[in-house]
Amino acid sequence: MPRGTRGLSEIQAVPRSTRREGRAREFKVDQVYEALKLAIVTGELPPEATIDKVELCTRFGVSRLSVTTAVNRLAFDRLIVVEPQRGSYVSRIRISDVRQWMMVRRALEVEIVSACAQRLPDIWVEKLERNMAYQKAAVRSGDLDGFHQLDVAFHQLLIEGLDLHRVGEILESCRTHVDRTRRLLLPEPGRMSATMKEHQAIFNAIAGRDDAAATKTMRTHLDRVLNELEAFQERHPTFFTD
C-alpha cells in the first residue's frame, strides 16, 4: 500500500449515535434560522430590533450554541448585526444594495417573462391563473402575509415553468433582501391591490402569448417597486442606511 494512504479497514467510521446527534443539532439550527429569517423578512422583527437569545432558547427548546449558530448565519446573510458590546439586532436595510439587487432581478425577470410568453407550457399558465385567483381572494380578505406568499409564488412559477433552476439560484441569492423591502411596502394604502393588478397584467400578457406586453408589464411592475421603496424610505428613514 502506498505510503500516506490508509485502507478502508483502517478508517474508523463515525459512530451512528454521533451522526444522529449532529443531524439533530443541524435541524435545531435550521429551525431557529428559518423562524428568525421569516420574522425579519415579514417585518415582525423590524430594523434595529434586538435578538433575545435567551428567549429564543426557551421558545425553541434549543441550546445557546444552536441559537448563536443560527444568528451567525443570518449575520452572514446581512440580516442581523452582531456587535460585542451591543449584542445582536436586526440590520437596517441598505438602500444602495437594494438598488443593485433590483437591477439584477429586473434584468433576469424581464428575460424570463419574455420566454414565458413564448413557450410557457399551458399547464403552467393554468397554475399562474390559479395563483391569480388566490391573490384576488387574499386582497379581498386583507391577508397581507398570505398575499406576500402568493406574490413570491407567482414569480417562482415563471422560473419553475421553464425549468430555469440555475437562473432561480441566482435570483434566490438576492430574493431575501428584495422580499424584505417588498413586504414593507404591502401595508401601504392601495399597494396590495396595485400589486395584484400588475400581476394580472403580466399574466394576461403571458396567456395571450404577447412577448412585448409581457416584458413591458414586468418592467413597469419592478420599476414601481423601487420607486415606491425610495418614497417609503423618506417617510421611514430609521429603517434604512446608505
Backbone as CSV, one residue per row, in Angstrom:
resi,resn,N_x,N_y,N_z,CA_x,CA_y,CA_z,C_x,C_y,C_z
1,MET,0.863,-1.190,0.000,0.000,0.000,0.000,0.893,1.232,0.000
2,PRO,0.633,2.246,-0.870,1.478,3.434,-0.928,1.511,4.139,0.414
3,ARG,2.716,4.767,0.682,2.875,5.497,1.926,1.872,6.631,2.007
4,GLY,1.331,6.889,3.201,0.437,8.027,3.372,-1.020,7.708,3.101
5,THR,-1.302,6.457,2.677,-2.697,6.091,2.430,-3.149,5.097,3.492
6,ARG,-4.450,4.998,3.650,-4.997,4.076,4.636,-6.042,3.192,3.967
7,GLY,-6.027,1.935,4.314,-7.024,1.032,3.786,-8.391,1.324,4.380
8,LEU,-9.445,0.866,3.702,-10.797,1.097,4.200,-10.991,0.480,5.579
9,SER,-10.334,-0.631,5.802,-10.498,-1.303,7.085,-9.880,-0.508,8.227
10,GLU,-8.934,0.415,7.901,-8.255,1.185,8.931,-8.996,2.475,9.281
11,ILE,-9.948,2.880,8.432,-10.672,4.127,8.665,-11.803,3.867,9.641
12,GLN,-11.806,4.604,10.734,-12.843,4.408,11.735,-14.107,5.165,11.343
13,ALA,-15.204,4.476,11.307,-16.477,5.118,10.971,-16.946,5.976,12.142
14,VAL,-17.618,7.068,11.803,-18.216,7.914,12.837,-19.372,7.144,13.468
15,PRO,-19.398,7.031,14.795,-20.491,6.289,15.436,-21.858,6.802,14.997
16,ARG,-22.801,5.873,14.833,-24.127,6.234,14.356,-24.805,7.223,15.300
17,SER,-24.613,7.059,16.601,-25.234,7.965,17.574,-24.699,9.382,17.415
18,THR,-23.400,9.498,17.092,-22.799,10.819,16.895,-23.382,11.493,15.665
19,ARG,-23.589,10.696,14.591,-24.180,11.253,13.374,-25.596,11.742,13.642
20,ARG,-26.360,10.956,14.418,-27.735,11.364,14.744,-27.749,12.655,15.552
21,GLU,-26.825,12.757,16.509,-26.747,13.981,17.323,-26.401,15.181,16.456
22,GLY,-25.495,14.960,15.486,-25.107,16.055,14.587,-26.272,16.519,13.737
23,ARG,-27.042,15.548,13.215,-28.207,15.909,12.395,-29.259,16.632,13.232
24,ALA,-29.423,16.199,14.480,-30.405,16.840,15.361,-30.017,18.285,15.634
25,ARG,-28.726,18.532,15.857,-28.266,19.899,16.091,-28.478,20.766,14.853
26,GLU,-28.175,20.190,13.683,-28.369,20.928,12.434,-29.845,21.280,12.240
27,PHE,-30.725,20.350,12.566,-32.164,20.599,12.435,-32.587,21.755,13.341
28,LYS,-32.090,21.760,14.572,-32.451,22.817,15.517,-31.934,24.179,15.041
29,VAL,-30.717,24.184,14.524,-30.156,25.437,13.994,-31.000,25.928,12.824
30,ASP,-31.343,25.007,11.919,-32.169,25.377,10.759,-33.528,25.912,11.207
31,GLN,-34.099,25.307,12.232,-35.403,25.717,12.736,-35.361,27.161,13.237
32,VAL,-34.350,27.494,14.023,-34.203,28.858,14.546,-33.886,29.826,13.407
33,TYR,-33.013,29.410,12.509,-32.610,30.254,11.372,-33.821,30.631,10.521
34,GLU,-34.633,29.643,10.142,-35.784,29.902,9.273,-36.831,30.764,9.974
35,ALA,-37.044,30.519,11.268,-38.036,31.306,12.009,-37.606,32.769,12.113
36,LEU,-36.332,33.007,12.424,-35.830,34.373,12.525,-35.831,35.066,11.164
37,LYS,-35.427,34.333,10.150,-35.399,34.893,8.800,-36.792,35.325,8.366
38,LEU,-37.783,34.479,8.604,-39.162,34.804,8.246,-39.639,36.031,9.010
39,ALA,-39.314,36.095,10.304,-39.744,37.239,11.121,-39.123,38.543,10.619
40,ILE,-37.891,38.466,10.141,-37.218,39.670,9.625,-37.803,40.074,8.275
41,VAL,-37.981,39.096,7.387,-38.484,39.394,6.044,-39.905,39.946,6.095
42,THR,-40.744,39.400,6.992,-42.131,39.848,7.074,-42.292,41.142,7.865
43,GLY,-41.208,41.564,8.538,-41.296,42.797,9.306,-41.748,42.599,10.733
44,GLU,-42.010,41.340,11.123,-42.351,41.081,12.530,-41.222,41.551,13.434
45,LEU,-39.979,41.333,12.959,-38.802,41.899,13.625,-38.295,43.042,12.749
46,PRO,-38.590,44.286,13.098,-38.191,45.421,12.258,-36.707,45.748,12.417
47,PRO,-36.162,46.584,11.553,-34.769,47.019,11.703,-34.503,47.579,13.092
48,GLU,-33.346,47.221,13.643,-32.893,47.648,14.973,-33.500,46.817,16.105
49,ALA,-34.403,45.888,15.804,-34.974,45.050,16.863,-33.888,44.156,17.471
50,THR,-33.873,44.042,18.778,-32.875,43.235,19.475,-33.206,41.751,19.371
51,ILE,-32.184,40.943,19.189,-32.349,39.493,19.154,-32.095,38.957,20.561
52,ASP,-33.129,38.450,21.189,-33.035,37.930,22.554,-32.712,36.437,22.491
53,LYS,-31.441,36.106,22.673,-31.011,34.716,22.541,-31.597,33.824,23.637
54,VAL,-31.728,34.360,24.842,-32.290,33.572,25.936,-33.740,33.208,25.637
55,GLU,-34.504,34.177,25.141,-35.902,33.922,24.796,-36.012,32.897,23.676
56,LEU,-35.101,32.967,22.717,-35.121,32.018,21.600,-34.794,30.599,22.076
57,CYS,-33.861,30.493,23.005,-33.527,29.179,23.565,-34.761,28.556,24.229
58,THR,-35.490,29.383,24.956,-36.684,28.898,25.645,-37.790,28.541,24.656
59,ARG,-38.011,29.412,23.682,-39.100,29.199,22.729,-38.899,27.927,21.914
60,PHE,-37.663,27.689,21.453,-37.419,26.540,20.575,-36.873,25.323,21.325
61,GLY,-36.573,25.498,22.595,-36.049,24.382,23.359,-34.698,23.914,22.857
62,VAL,-33.831,24.877,22.532,-32.516,24.552,21.978,-31.427,25.188,22.843
63,SER,-30.193,24.773,22.581,-29.067,25.313,23.334,-28.690,26.702,22.836
64,ARG,-27.926,27.412,23.642,-27.457,28.728,23.242,-26.539,28.617,22.020
65,LEU,-25.798,27.501,21.928,-24.916,27.302,20.779,-25.726,27.234,19.488
66,SER,-26.864,26.538,19.508,-27.709,26.438,18.311,-28.223,27.814,17.893
67,VAL,-28.669,28.600,18.879,-29.173,29.943,18.585,-28.051,30.821,18.034
68,THR,-26.888,30.756,18.660,-25.749,31.566,18.206,-25.346,31.205,16.785
69,THR,-25.364,29.907,16.463,-25.022,29.468,15.106,-26.018,30.015,14.096
70,ALA,-27.316,29.960,14.440,-28.352,30.494,13.540,-28.188,31.993,13.363
71,VAL,-27.914,32.705,14.443,-27.722,34.166,14.376,-26.509,34.502,13.515
72,ASN,-25.440,33.740,13.647,-24.243,33.991,12.845,-24.505,33.764,11.357
73,ARG,-25.345,32.775,11.038,-25.720,32.553,9.634,-26.491,33.754,9.088
74,LEU,-27.390,34.298,9.909,-28.162,35.470,9.489,-27.285,36.710,9.402
75,ALA,-26.243,36.760,10.227,-25.287,37.860,10.123,-24.526,37.765,8.806
76,PHE,-24.184,36.535,8.394,-23.533,36.329,7.097,-24.454,36.754,5.963
77,ASP,-25.774,36.536,6.139,-26.769,36.957,5.146,-27.026,38.461,5.188
78,ARG,-26.431,39.140,6.157,-26.571,40.587,6.346,-27.986,40.981,6.784
79,LEU,-28.637,40.066,7.476,-29.958,40.358,8.041,-29.866,40.728,9.523
80,ILE,-28.776,40.319,10.158,-28.540,40.618,11.573,-27.134,41.193,11.724
81,VAL,-27.001,42.113,12.655,-25.694,42.679,13.000,-25.307,42.166,14.381
82,VAL,-24.084,41.687,14.515,-23.585,41.208,15.804,-22.478,42.150,16.264
83,GLU,-22.680,42.798,17.414,-21.689,43.716,17.967,-21.344,43.265,19.382
84,PRO,-20.050,43.172,19.712,-19.627,42.672,21.029,-20.268,43.400,22.210
85,GLN,-20.357,44.717,22.152,-20.879,45.483,23.279,-22.405,45.616,23.264
86,ARG,-22.975,45.619,22.081,-24.407,45.863,21.956,-25.222,44.580,21.873
87,GLY,-24.634,43.519,21.397,-25.365,42.277,21.189,-25.775,42.134,19.731
88,SER,-26.853,41.405,19.490,-27.315,41.145,18.127,-28.637,41.865,17.881
89,TYR,-28.781,42.430,16.704,-30.011,43.139,16.358,-30.233,43.078,14.852
90,VAL,-31.477,43.303,14.438,-31.830,43.242,13.020,-31.177,44.415,12.277
91,SER,-30.587,44.115,11.156,-29.892,45.146,10.386,-30.881,46.115,9.734
92,ARG,-30.426,47.323,9.555,-31.200,48.263,8.754,-31.010,47.881,7.284
93,ILE,-31.924,48.313,6.443,-31.877,47.962,5.022,-30.947,48.930,4.304
94,ARG,-29.967,48.381,3.619,-29.022,49.216,2.877,-29.607,49.509,1.499
95,ILE,-30.051,50.742,1.309,-30.776,51.102,0.090,-29.914,50.955,-1.157
96,SER,-28.605,51.208,-1.042,-27.729,51.070,-2.209,-27.647,49.610,-2.651
97,ASP,-27.680,48.682,-1.692,-27.675,47.255,-2.024,-28.983,46.855,-2.694
98,VAL,-30.100,47.379,-2.173,-31.410,47.041,-2.741,-31.476,47.470,-4.202
99,ARG,-30.935,48.633,-4.514,-30.938,49.096,-5.912,-30.186,48.108,-6.807
100,GLN,-29.074,47.578,-6.312,-28.299,46.623,-7.113,-29.028,45.293,-7.242
101,TRP,-29.624,44.830,-6.145,-30.389,43.569,-6.216,-31.564,43.712,-7.177
102,MET,-32.215,44.871,-7.134,-33.342,45.100,-8.034,-32.881,45.172,-9.487
103,MET,-31.673,45.685,-9.710,-31.129,45.732,-11.065,-30.946,44.312,-11.615
104,VAL,-30.400,43.442,-10.771,-30.215,42.037,-11.172,-31.566,41.390,-11.428
105,ARG,-32.483,41.601,-10.505,-33.804,40.996,-10.641,-34.521,41.485,-11.897
106,ARG,-34.430,42.770,-12.139,-35.105,43.347,-13.311,-34.558,42.745,-14.601
107,ALA,-33.241,42.662,-14.709,-32.616,42.130,-15.922,-33.047,40.688,-16.172
108,LEU,-33.059,39.881,-15.113,-33.381,38.466,-15.280,-34.872,38.227,-15.472
109,GLU,-35.708,38.887,-14.668,-37.136,38.590,-14.738,-37.786,39.133,-16.004
110,VAL,-37.259,40.197,-16.572,-37.786,40.672,-17.852,-37.490,39.634,-18.937
111,GLU,-36.303,39.035,-18.900,-35.967,37.972,-19.855,-36.827,36.732,-19.612
112,ILE,-37.039,36.410,-18.340,-37.837,35.230,-18.001,-39.265,35.375,-18.516
113,VAL,-39.883,36.541,-18.268,-41.283,36.714,-18.668,-41.419,36.735,-20.191
114,SER,-40.386,37.223,-20.864,-40.389,37.179,-22.329,-40.420,35.728,-22.816
115,ALA,-39.577,34.903,-22.198,-39.539,33.490,-22.569,-40.856,32.803,-22.213
116,CYS,-41.469,33.194,-21.092,-42.748,32.599,-20.683,-43.842,32.894,-21.713
117,ALA,-43.867,34.133,-22.203,-44.882,34.490,-23.194,-44.720,33.659,-24.462
118,GLN,-43.507,33.251,-24.754,-43.246,32.499,-25.977,-43.476,30.994,-25.820
119,ARG,-43.114,30.440,-24.643,-43.121,28.975,-24.590,-43.513,28.363,-23.250
120,LEU,-44.107,29.130,-22.333,-44.533,28.522,-21.072,-45.632,27.495,-21.361
121,PRO,-45.468,26.251,-20.930,-46.481,25.226,-21.194,-47.853,25.615,-20.626
122,ASP,-48.892,25.179,-21.296,-50.254,25.544,-20.897,-50.574,25.160,-19.455
123,ILE,-50.027,24.020,-19.005,-50.317,23.580,-17.646,-49.791,24.583,-16.616
124,TRP,-48.667,25.251,-16.952,-48.101,26.253,-16.050,-48.871,27.575,-16.150
125,VAL,-49.431,27.851,-17.313,-50.306,29.019,-17.441,-51.523,28.836,-16.538
126,GLU,-52.030,27.605,-16.477,-53.166,27.311,-15.607,-52.786,27.480,-14.132
127,LYS,-51.549,27.099,-13.783,-51.090,27.289,-12.401,-50.999,28.772,-12.055
128,LEU,-50.533,29.562,-12.999,-50.492,31.010,-12.789,-51.896,31.573,-12.606
129,GLU,-52.851,31.039,-13.375,-54.230,31.508,-13.270,-54.805,31.195,-11.890
130,ARG,-54.505,30.002,-11.366,-54.971,29.652,-10.020,-54.332,30.570,-8.979
131,ASN,-53.053,30.837,-9.167,-52.364,31.747,-8.247,-53.029,33.118,-8.249
132,MET,-53.418,33.602,-9.429,-54.085,34.905,-9.520,-55.428,34.882,-8.788
133,ALA,-56.142,33.778,-8.870,-57.426,33.669,-8.167,-57.208,33.754,-6.657
134,TYR,-56.138,33.101,-6.182,-55.824,33.150,-4.750,-55.383,34.561,-4.338
135,GLN,-54.627,35.229,-5.215,-54.218,36.601,-4.914,-55.435,37.509,-4.724
136,LYS,-56.402,37.374,-5.611,-57.613,38.201,-5.519,-58.357,37.924,-4.211
137,ALA,-58.396,36.673,-3.806,-59.060,36.325,-2.544,-58.306,36.937,-1.360
138,ALA,-56.968,36.915,-1.427,-56.162,37.491,-0.342,-56.374,39.001,-0.249
139,VAL,-56.499,39.657,-1.405,-56.744,41.101,-1.414,-58.106,41.403,-0.803
140,ARG,-59.110,40.621,-1.185,-60.465,40.854,-0.659,-60.520,40.694,0.859
141,SER,-59.748,39.738,1.391,-59.777,39.471,2.836,-58.742,40.298,3.597
142,GLY,-57.906,41.046,2.871,-56.877,41.851,3.541,-55.771,41.024,4.161
143,ASP,-55.510,39.844,3.604,-54.495,38.924,4.144,-53.117,39.302,3.612
144,LEU,-52.386,40.133,4.358,-51.073,40.607,3.905,-50.059,39.477,3.798
145,ASP,-49.978,38.638,4.837,-48.991,37.563,4.826,-49.292,36.554,3.720
146,GLY,-50.570,36.198,3.582,-50.939,35.265,2.529,-50.661,35.829,1.151
147,PHE,-50.956,37.107,0.967,-50.706,37.722,-0.332,-49.217,37.761,-0.637
148,HIS,-48.415,38.064,0.377,-46.962,38.103,0.155,-46.453,36.744,-0.326
149,GLN,-46.935,35.663,0.300,-46.509,34.324,-0.112,-46.945,34.027,-1.550
150,LEU,-48.147,34.462,-1.911,-48.638,34.248,-3.276,-47.859,35.091,-4.282
151,ASP,-47.452,36.283,-3.861,-46.629,37.153,-4.698,-45.315,36.454,-5.035
152,VAL,-44.653,35.939,-4.007,-43.390,35.215,-4.213,-43.622,33.996,-5.105
153,ALA,-44.713,33.263,-4.848,-45.011,32.056,-5.621,-45.277,32.377,-7.086
154,PHE,-45.930,33.504,-7.358,-46.228,33.909,-8.737,-44.935,34.020,-9.545
155,HIS,-43.961,34.712,-8.989,-42.684,34.883,-9.694,-41.921,33.558,-9.780
156,GLN,-42.054,32.712,-8.746,-41.374,31.425,-8.758,-41.948,30.498,-9.822
157,LEU,-43.253,30.578,-10.057,-43.879,29.740,-11.086,-43.301,30.022,-12.470
158,LEU,-42.946,31.273,-12.735,-42.362,31.623,-14.031,-41.029,30.905,-14.240
159,ILE,-40.277,30.783,-13.159,-38.965,30.109,-13.223,-39.140,28.604,-13.351
160,GLU,-40.012,28.050,-12.498,-40.202,26.598,-12.495,-40.843,26.114,-13.785
161,GLY,-41.748,26.913,-14.337,-42.435,26.503,-15.553,-41.527,26.327,-16.742
162,LEU,-40.408,27.050,-16.748,-39.432,26.937,-17.831,-38.208,26.120,-17.425
163,ASP,-38.268,25.559,-16.198,-37.161,24.738,-15.698,-35.850,25.524,-15.670
164,LEU,-35.930,26.764,-15.209,-34.749,27.640,-15.169,-34.135,27.621,-13.766
165,HIS,-33.716,26.452,-13.336,-33.257,26.305,-11.961,-31.975,27.093,-11.686
166,ARG,-31.060,27.154,-12.649,-29.816,27.907,-12.429,-30.111,29.402,-12.311
167,VAL,-31.017,29.878,-13.133,-31.421,31.287,-13.037,-32.100,31.525,-11.689
168,GLY,-32.908,30.553,-11.272,-33.574,30.661,-9.982,-32.595,30.759,-8.829
169,GLU,-31.478,30.042,-8.927,-30.460,30.099,-7.880,-29.862,31.502,-7.781
170,ILE,-29.656,32.130,-8.924,-29.119,33.493,-8.920,-30.115,34.450,-8.276
171,LEU,-31.379,34.321,-8.656,-32.407,35.193,-8.091,-32.591,34.948,-6.599
172,GLU,-32.450,33.707,-6.177,-32.625,33.378,-4.768,-31.590,34.079,-3.899
173,SER,-30.390,34.299,-4.452,-29.325,34.940,-3.685,-29.668,36.372,-3.293
174,CYS,-30.541,37.018,-4.064,-30.924,38.392,-3.711,-32.382,38.498,-3.302
175,ARG,-33.124,37.393,-3.396,-34.568,37.445,-3.140,-34.886,37.832,-1.698
176,THR,-34.110,37.322,-0.740,-34.431,37.589,0.657,-34.498,39.077,0.949
177,HIS,-33.490,39.804,0.480,-33.446,41.239,0.758,-34.494,41.993,-0.054
178,VAL,-34.717,41.564,-1.283,-35.742,42.209,-2.102,-37.127,41.948,-1.504
179,ASP,-37.383,40.696,-1.084,-38.680,40.363,-0.494,-38.901,41.120,0.811
180,ARG,-37.821,41.349,1.533,-37.936,42.100,2.784,-38.464,43.510,2.513
181,THR,-37.961,44.154,1.477,-38.413,45.507,1.154,-39.827,45.479,0.579
182,ARG,-40.135,44.457,-0.241,-41.482,44.355,-0.814,-42.511,44.148,0.283
183,ARG,-42.156,43.360,1.302,-43.102,43.111,2.401,-43.361,44.386,3.200
184,LEU,-42.345,45.228,3.303,-42.528,46.512,4.000,-43.559,47.388,3.297
185,LEU,-43.612,47.278,1.954,-44.488,48.155,1.184,-45.950,47.706,1.202
186,LEU,-46.204,46.420,1.428,-47.562,45.901,1.293,-48.603,46.609,2.165
187,PRO,-48.272,46.958,3.426,-49.294,47.628,4.242,-49.617,49.048,3.781
188,GLU,-48.802,49.608,2.875,-49.080,50.949,2.389,-50.440,50.963,1.680
189,PRO,-51.254,51.995,1.895,-52.597,52.051,1.293,-52.586,51.808,-0.226
190,GLY,-53.366,50.822,-0.671,-53.502,50.539,-2.099,-52.408,49.694,-2.709
191,ARG,-51.338,49.395,-1.938,-50.203,48.672,-2.525,-50.563,47.232,-2.872
192,MET,-51.292,46.554,-2.011,-51.603,45.153,-2.262,-52.474,45.005,-3.510
193,SER,-53.510,45.812,-3.633,-54.381,45.709,-4.806,-53.652,46.138,-6.068
194,ALA,-52.754,47.130,-5.950,-51.982,47.570,-7.120,-51.041,46.466,-7.589
195,THR,-50.414,45.768,-6.633,-49.522,44.655,-6.988,-50.303,43.554,-7.692
196,MET,-51.495,43.246,-7.176,-52.328,42.209,-7.794,-52.679,42.585,-9.236
197,LYS,-53.014,43.845,-9.463,-53.358,44.297,-10.816,-52.141,44.216,-11.751
198,GLU,-50.962,44.513,-11.222,-49.747,44.402,-12.036,-49.490,42.942,-12.401
199,HIS,-49.689,42.056,-11.437,-49.545,40.622,-11.718,-50.574,40.159,-12.751
200,GLN,-51.785,40.683,-12.645,-52.831,40.316,-13.605,-52.437,40.729,-15.016
201,ALA,-51.839,41.912,-15.148,-51.407,42.380,-16.467,-50.294,41.487,-17.019
202,ILE,-49.391,41.060,-16.132,-48.318,40.154,-16.560,-48.910,38.821,-16.996
203,PHE,-49.841,38.309,-16.198,-50.487,37.032,-16.545,-51.229,37.135,-17.879
204,ASN,-51.963,38.207,-18.069,-52.724,38.363,-19.316,-51.797,38.350,-20.533
205,ALA,-50.635,39.002,-20.384,-49.684,39.045,-21.498,-49.115,37.660,-21.788
206,ILE,-48.816,36.902,-20.719,-48.292,35.541,-20.908,-49.362,34.648,-21.532
207,ALA,-50.572,34.696,-20.980,-51.661,33.861,-21.500,-51.995,34.207,-22.945
208,GLY,-51.834,35.485,-23.301,-52.098,35.918,-24.675,-50.906,35.757,-25.602
209,ARG,-49.801,35.192,-25.050,-48.577,34.956,-25.832,-48.080,36.253,-26.483
210,ASP,-48.171,37.346,-25.694,-47.756,38.667,-26.180,-46.411,39.014,-25.534
211,ASP,-45.344,38.707,-26.231,-43.982,38.899,-25.733,-43.724,40.358,-25.342
212,ALA,-44.059,41.295,-26.231,-43.790,42.715,-25.985,-44.543,43.216,-24.762
213,ALA,-45.811,42.839,-24.636,-46.608,43.274,-23.493,-46.083,42.666,-22.187
214,ALA,-45.630,41.415,-22.257,-45.120,40.741,-21.063,-43.885,41.462,-20.515
215,THR,-42.949,41.782,-21.388,-41.729,42.460,-20.935,-42.045,43.865,-20.419
216,LYS,-42.964,44.552,-21.084,-43.323,45.907,-20.659,-43.986,45.900,-19.284
217,THR,-44.929,44.985,-19.081,-45.638,44.950,-17.803,-44.722,44.514,-16.662
218,MET,-43.816,43.578,-16.908,-42.879,43.161,-15.861,-41.930,44.307,-15.518
219,ARG,-41.450,45.004,-16.516,-40.547,46.133,-16.277,-41.251,47.219,-15.456
220,THR,-42.486,47.506,-15.807,-43.267,48.507,-15.066,-43.478,48.070,-13.620
221,HIS,-43.793,46.802,-13.438,-44.029,46.238,-12.110,-42.802,46.388,-11.217
222,LEU,-41.636,46.015,-11.721,-40.423,46.057,-10.911,-39.939,47.487,-10.684
223,ASP,-40.084,48.330,-11.678,-39.679,49.733,-11.511,-40.530,50.420,-10.441
224,ARG,-41.806,50.086,-10.404,-42.690,50.716,-9.429,-42.301,50.322,-8.009
225,VAL,-41.867,49.079,-7.833,-41.426,48.628,-6.504,-40.287,49.507,-6.012
226,LEU,-39.288,49.727,-6.857,-38.136,50.531,-6.440,-38.533,51.978,-6.197
227,ASN,-39.370,52.536,-7.058,-39.805,53.925,-6.882,-40.563,54.101,-5.561
228,GLU,-41.443,53.152,-5.268,-42.220,53.252,-4.038,-41.350,53.006,-2.805
229,LEU,-40.326,52.159,-2.962,-39.422,51.919,-1.850,-38.667,53.195,-1.483
230,GLU,-38.219,53.918,-2.486,-37.481,55.146,-2.215,-38.381,56.193,-1.570
231,ALA,-39.658,56.218,-1.950,-40.612,57.129,-1.297,-40.859,56.686,0.142
232,PHE,-40.938,55.368,0.360,-41.130,54.823,1.702,-39.934,55.168,2.586
233,GLN,-38.740,55.136,2.014,-37.529,55.458,2.762,-37.587,56.878,3.324
234,GLU,-38.118,57.797,2.549,-38.209,59.178,3.012,-39.143,59.310,4.213
235,ARG,-40.176,58.465,4.259,-41.128,58.523,5.362,-40.652,57.742,6.594
236,HIS,-39.783,56.747,6.370,-39.303,55.891,7.466,-37.776,55.764,7.398
237,PRO,-37.050,56.840,7.594,-35.587,56.820,7.417,-34.861,55.909,8.386
238,THR,-35.458,55.634,9.564,-34.761,54.804,10.551,-34.658,53.331,10.131
239,PHE,-35.449,52.927,9.131,-35.389,51.551,8.639,-34.201,51.323,7.708
240,PHE,-33.596,52.401,7.233,-32.625,52.300,6.145,-31.272,52.905,6.507
241,THR,-30.286,52.512,5.727,-28.972,53.119,5.815,-28.392,53.177,4.404
242,ASP,-27.467,54.103,4.202,-26.812,54.194,2.885,-25.760,53.111,2.718
